[in-house]
Structure formats: structure tokens, C-alpha cells
């Protein structure tokens, strides 16, 4: 991440709410600001309100309460103009396999009413930036997954949006492909001046790529800050303990040990925060054994975004929880149909 300075807020939500028929509150008073030039990560498990919030910000859903603006424009009152100022790239490829890479970008330029005199130079620059110039005349059906993703990113910024929404852009790519897309996203921010609003199920990706991160759960923002700030909030080391006997409560046993900062029960085990994990580990194992609750496994971790997520949501972040590709394709088609 860079130490660069950022501009004024370009995305603002103020007590944003969304209640679906039947009373389900998907977003419950979300207030957050994203500054111009940021790569902003928005993390949350399925059902947390993440996709609903993105849907509101991209004008695909109407909020039930509160307010949201993008580039100073209310997403309800000025939905058409907001759509002109944003780009979207979802996990589902929307490129036409039977067209070449360049033809796909020419089609996108026409869709967004990019003047013909501007379209050609923009396409040339984006193909170069995405390392696709050499394959621009090949059919997209011959592209690798990473090449398709880069083409989608090019299409997402072809109309020079102020904000680019990336929803799971690297889902399904191998580590090398994910790393390559990360570099492209940074280049897009630095060279094209676009603000990036990113959702991802890869915490390492968010850690390396995002300037700031918000964690949403049960429709509420649970944590907000830089990756370093969030990891500092966890504090110290974390021991993960899985007992052999799940019927015995280890909280009072472990909490009584010197050096324990906190104990939290999560799923089938316990998270123990401590300033000195190496020294505490044998004492924890011995104390549990003496209490008749032997330990099946114990693992020591330094603070990471995985630990941050557990700290604020009480559950592990699963990389396979991504929204369905069909859902994302429908959203993209809906956005394109409502662009005008």
C-alpha cells in the first residue's frame, strides 16, 4: 500500500438502510466515506449486507432509509448521472466470446456513447495498460482467465468513470493471476485516477491492495481502517485452541492464566489473545489437561486480517462464499439496461 494522500470523499453513505419485504434488514444504518483516489475494501460474509450496499451505491437497489452519494450525486435522485460516473466489473465475464478483445471494447465504447474520435485512442491506451495489445485481435474465447479479467477491467474504465466497483474480480483465478490483477488495479488507480471500491473473499488480497477496509456484518460496519490499523486493534498474538471435549467450557480455565488478554469462543474452538504466544502455549495445554479437557490442537498466529475478521464477526472468513455468477451477470445486465 502507498502512503499517498487522498482527495475529498467521493462516496458517502449516511445511516443507509435497506429492509426487504418480510422485514429482513440487510443494511442497518451504514455510514462510511470513501475518499477520491483510494482503493477501498468492503469485506463481509454472505448475508452481511455487503452486496446490498454495493447494489444501492450502483443504483441497482433503492435504499429504505438514509442517504448515499457518489461524486456528490444522490444515488436515488440522480441515478442516471451516477451510472455515467461509475464503472462495474463483476466476477462473471460479460465479454462476447465470439468477438475479439478489441471488438469487445469497441462495443463497450458504443454502449457508453464514447465519441468515436476518443474511443480509438482510449482503447489503444487500455490495451497497452492491460498487456493485451498483442492479443487484441484474438477471439476472447481463446483468452486465459487472467486475460479475460484484464479485458473486463479495461471495459470498466473505458468511459473514464470517477469510481470503479470491483465485485470479486479475482474469484477463481490462480495466485499468479490474482497477483497480476492486483498490479493492474493499482495501475488503474495511479494512471487513470479512478477510485476503486473492491469486494473480495481473499483477505491476503485486501491486505496487500487496499488503502482502507470496512468490515460489515449483520448490516452494520464492525470495523474501519487501514489494514495495519485493523490488525493493531486485535493486538498481540492469537492462539486457536480446539478441545477434544466440546462439552467443557474452556473460557474460565484459560482466562485465569497470566498473560491472557481475552478468550473468545468461535465455531468449534477458542481464540485466545495474548502478548506472548510462545510462552503461553504450553501453559494453556497443561491447564486444559489438568482440568480434564485435553486439547486436540493449538495454533499460534500473528495478527492478520483473518484474525481481524474473527475478532469483529466471531466467525472465519471463507473464500468460497462468493455470490453466484448468475446473480452477478443479471446485475450487470440490469445496470446496462438502466444506464441511460
C-alpha positions in Angstrom: 0.0 0.0 0.0 1.1 3.6 -0.6 1.4 6.5 1.8 -0.2 8.8 -0.8 -2.7 11.4 0.2 -6.3 11.2 -1.0 -8.9 13.7 -2.1 -12.2 14.6 -0.6 -14.9 12.0 0.0 -16.3 10.7 -3.3 -18.6 8.0 -1.9 -20.6 8.9 1.2 -23.3 6.9 3.0 -25.3 8.4 5.9 -27.3 6.0 8.0 -28.0 3.9 5.0 -30.7 1.3 5.4 -32.3 -1.4 3.3 -35.3 -3.5 4.5 -36.6 -6.2 2.2 -40.2 -7.4 2.1 -40.9 -9.5 5.1 -38.9 -7.3 7.4 -35.3 -8.6 6.7 -33.0 -5.7 7.4 -30.0 -6.2 5.1 -28.3 -2.8 5.8 -28.8 -1.2 9.2 -27.6 2.4 9.4 -24.3 2.2 7.4 -22.3 5.4 7.5 -19.0 5.4 5.7 -16.9 7.7 3.5 -14.5 6.7 0.6 -12.0 9.3 -0.4 -11.1 10.1 -4.0 -8.1 8.0 -5.2 -8.5 5.2 -2.6 -8.6 1.5 -3.2 -11.3 0.8 -0.6 -12.0 -2.8 0.5 -15.5 -3.8 1.6 -15.5 -7.2 3.3 -18.2 -9.3 4.8 -19.6 -12.9 4.8 -22.7 -13.8 2.8 -25.8 -12.2 4.2 -23.8 -9.4 5.9 -25.2 -6.6 3.7 -22.2 -6.2 1.5 -23.9 -7.0 -1.8 -26.9 -4.9 -0.9 -24.8 -1.9 -0.1 -23.0 -2.2 -3.4 -26.3 -2.6 -5.1 -27.5 0.7 -3.6 -24.3 2.6 -4.5 -24.5 1.4 -8.1 -28.2 2.4 -8.3 -29.5 -1.2 -8.8 -31.4 -1.1 -5.5 -33.2 1.7 -3.7 -32.5 2.3 0.0 -35.2 2.1 2.6 -33.7 4.9 4.6 -30.7 7.1 4.9 -28.8 8.6 2.0 -25.9 7.7 -0.3 -24.0 9.9 -2.7 -21.4 9.2 -5.4 -19.3 12.1 -6.7 -21.7 14.4 -4.9 -24.8 13.0 -6.6 -27.6 11.3 -4.7 -27.9 7.7 -5.9 -31.7 7.9 -5.9 -32.4 11.5 -7.2 -29.6 11.4 -9.8 -29.4 7.7 -10.6 -28.8 8.1 -14.3 -26.0 10.6 -13.9 -24.4 8.4 -11.2 -24.4 5.4 -13.6 -22.5 7.6 -16.1 -19.8 8.3 -13.5 -19.2 4.7 -12.3 -17.9 1.5 -13.8 -18.6 -2.0 -12.7 -16.7 -5.3 -13.0 -18.3 -8.4 -11.6 -16.9 -11.9 -11.3 -19.0 -13.1 -14.2 -17.4 -12.2 -17.6 -19.7 -10.2 -19.8 -17.4 -10.2 -22.8 -18.6 -11.8 -26.0 -16.5 -14.9 -26.7 -17.2 -14.7 -30.4 -15.6 -11.2 -30.7 -12.0 -10.2 -30.4 -10.7 -8.3 -27.4 -10.7 -5.0 -29.4 -14.1 -5.6 -30.8 -15.5 -6.1 -27.3 -14.0 -2.7 -26.2 -15.4 -1.0 -29.3 -18.8 -2.4 -28.4 -18.5 -1.2 -24.9 -17.5 2.3 -26.2 -20.6 2.4 -28.3 -22.7 1.3 -25.3 -21.4 4.1 -23.2 -21.7 6.7 -26.0 -17.9 7.3 -26.1 -17.3 9.7 -29.1 -15.7 7.7 -31.9 -12.8 10.2 -32.0 -12.0 9.4 -28.4 -12.8 5.7 -28.4 -9.8 4.5 -30.6 -7.1 6.3 -28.5 -8.7 5.2 -25.3 -8.9 1.6 -26.4 -5.2 1.6 -27.6 -4.1 3.0 -24.2 -6.1 0.5 -22.2 -5.0 -2.5 -24.3 -1.4 -1.4 -23.6 -2.0 -0.8 -19.9 -3.6 -4.2 -19.6 -0.9 -6.0 -21.6 -3.4 -7.1 -24.2 -2.2 -5.3 -27.3 -0.6 -8.4 -28.7 -3.8 -10.4 -28.4 -6.3 -7.7 -29.2 -7.3 -9.3 -32.5 -7.8 -12.8 -31.0 -11.2 -14.1 -30.1 -12.0 -13.8 -26.4 -12.8 -17.5 -26.2 -9.1 -18.1 -26.6 -8.2 -15.9 -23.7 -7.0 -17.2 -20.3 -8.9 -16.3 -17.1 -6.5 -13.6 -16.3 -6.7 -12.1 -19.8 -10.5 -12.0 -19.6 -10.3 -10.2 -16.2 -8.0 -7.6 -17.6 -10.3 -7.1 -20.6 -13.2 -6.7 -18.2 -11.2 -4.1 -16.2 -10.4 -2.2 -19.4 -14.1 -2.2 -20.3 -15.0 -1.0 -16.8 -12.9 2.2 -17.2 -13.3 2.9 -20.9 -15.8 5.6 -20.3 -13.5 7.3 -17.7 -15.6 6.8 -14.6 -14.9 8.5 -11.3 -15.4 5.3 -9.3 -14.9 1.7 -10.3 -16.8 -1.0 -8.4 -15.0 -4.4 -8.5 -17.1 -7.2 -7.1 -14.9 -10.3 -6.6 -12.7 -9.5 -9.6 -10.2 -12.3 -9.0 -12.5 -15.1 -7.9 -11.5 -18.3 -9.5 -8.1 -17.1 -10.7 -4.9 -18.9 -9.6 -2.5 -17.0 -7.2 -0.4 -15.7 -10.1 -3.4 -14.4 -11.9 -4.7 -12.8 -8.8 -1.4 -11.0 -8.2 -1.4 -9.8 -11.8 -4.9 -8.3 -11.5 -3.8 -6.6 -8.2 -1.0 -4.8 -10.1 -3.4 -3.8 -12.8 -5.8 -2.3 -10.3 -3.1 -0.2 -8.7 -2.0 1.0 -12.2 -5.6 1.9 -13.0 -5.8 4.0 -9.8 -2.4 5.6 -10.3 -2.6 6.2 -14.1 -6.3 6.7 -14.7 -7.2 8.5 -11.4 -10.1 6.2 -10.6 -11.3 5.5 -7.1 -11.7 1.7 -6.6 -14.4 0.1 -4.4 -13.4 -3.5 -4.0 -15.1 -6.6 -2.6 -13.1 -9.7 -2.3 -13.1 -13.1 -0.4 -9.3 -13.2 -0.4 -8.1 -11.5 2.7 -4.5 -11.5 1.6 -5.6 -9.6 -1.5 -7.4 -7.0 0.6 -4.4 -6.7 2.9 -1.9 -6.0 0.1 -4.1 -4.0 -2.2 -6.5 -1.8 -0.1 -5.7 1.5 1.4 -8.6 1.1 3.8 -11.0 -1.6 4.7 -14.5 -1.8 6.1 -15.9 -5.0 7.6 -19.7 -5.3 7.5 -21.7 -7.9 9.4 -25.4 -8.1 10.1 -25.9 -4.9 8.1 -23.6 -2.9 10.3 -20.0 -1.6 9.9 -18.0 -3.5 12.5 -14.5 -2.1 11.8 -13.0 0.5 9.5 -9.4 1.5 9.0 -6.2 0.7 7.2 -5.1 -3.0 7.2 -2.4 -2.1 9.7 -4.8 -0.2 12.0 -7.2 -3.1 12.0 -4.5 -5.6 12.8 -3.3 -3.4 15.7 -6.9 -3.5 17.1 -6.6 -7.2 17.5 -3.3 -6.7 19.5 -0.6 -9.3 20.3 -0.7 -12.9 19.3 -3.6 -15.2 18.9 -3.8 -18.9 19.9 -6.5 -21.0 18.3 -7.5 -23.9 20.5 -9.6 -26.9 19.5 -10.6 -29.1 22.6 -11.1 -32.8 22.5 -14.2 -32.4 24.5 -16.6 -29.7 23.2 -18.8 -30.1 26.2 -16.3 -28.5 28.5 -16.2 -24.7 28.6 -12.5 -23.6 28.4 -13.2 -19.9 28.8 -12.9 -19.8 32.7 -9.9 -22.2 32.6 -7.9 -20.2 30.0 -9.0 -16.8 31.2 -7.4 -17.4 34.6 -3.9 -17.9 33.2 -1.4 -15.0 33.5 -0.8 -13.2 30.2 -4.2 -13.9 28.7 -5.8 -10.7 27.3 -9.0 -12.3 26.2 -10.8 -15.5 25.2 -13.5 -15.8 22.6 -15.4 -18.9 21.6 -15.6 -19.3 17.8 -17.1 -22.2 15.9 -15.5 -25.4 17.2 -12.7 -23.8 19.2 -11.4 -20.8 21.1 -9.4 -17.7 20.2 -7.0 -16.6 23.0 -5.4 -13.2 22.7 -2.0 -12.8 24.4 1.1 -10.6 24.1 3.5 -13.6 24.2 2.0 -16.6 22.4 5.1 -18.9 22.6 5.3 -18.6 26.4 1.5 -19.1 26.9 1.0 -22.1 24.6 2.4 -24.8 26.9 0.6 -23.3 29.9 -2.7 -23.4 28.1 -2.2 -27.0 27.1 -1.3 -28.0 30.6 -4.1 -26.1 32.2 -6.7 -27.7 29.9 -5.2 -31.1 30.6 -5.3 -30.6 34.4 -9.0 -29.5 34.1 -9.9 -32.7 32.3 -10.3 -31.0 28.9 -7.3 -32.0 26.8 -6.5 -30.0 23.7 -6.9 -31.6 20.3 -4.9 -28.9 18.5 -3.4 -25.5 19.2 -2.1 -23.0 16.6 -0.3 -19.7 17.1 -0.9 -16.8 14.7 0.4 -13.3 14.5 -2.2 -10.6 13.8 -3.7 -10.9 10.3 -6.9 -9.8 8.6 -8.2 -13.3 9.3 -7.8 -12.6 13.0 -9.4 -9.2 12.5 -12.4 -10.8 10.8 -12.8 -13.3 13.6 -12.4 -10.6 16.2 -15.2 -8.4 14.8 -17.6 -11.0 13.5 -17.0 -14.1 15.6 -16.6 -16.3 12.5 -14.0 -17.3 10.0 -13.9 -15.6 6.6 -14.5 -18.3 3.9 -13.0 -17.8 0.4 -15.7 -19.9 -1.2 -18.7 -17.8 -0.1 -18.8 -15.6 -3.2 -22.1 -14.6 -4.8 -23.3 -16.7 -7.7 -22.1 -15.9 -11.2 -25.6 -15.9 -12.5 -26.6 -13.3 -9.9 -23.7 -11.1 -10.9 -24.5 -11.4 -14.6 -28.1 -10.4 -14.0 -26.9 -7.4 -12.1 -24.6 -6.3 -14.9 -27.3 -6.7 -17.4 -29.7 -4.7 -15.2 -27.1 -1.9 -14.8 -26.5 -1.7 -18.6 -30.2 -1.7 -19.2 -30.7 1.2 -16.8 -27.6 3.2 -17.8 -29.5 5.8 -19.8 
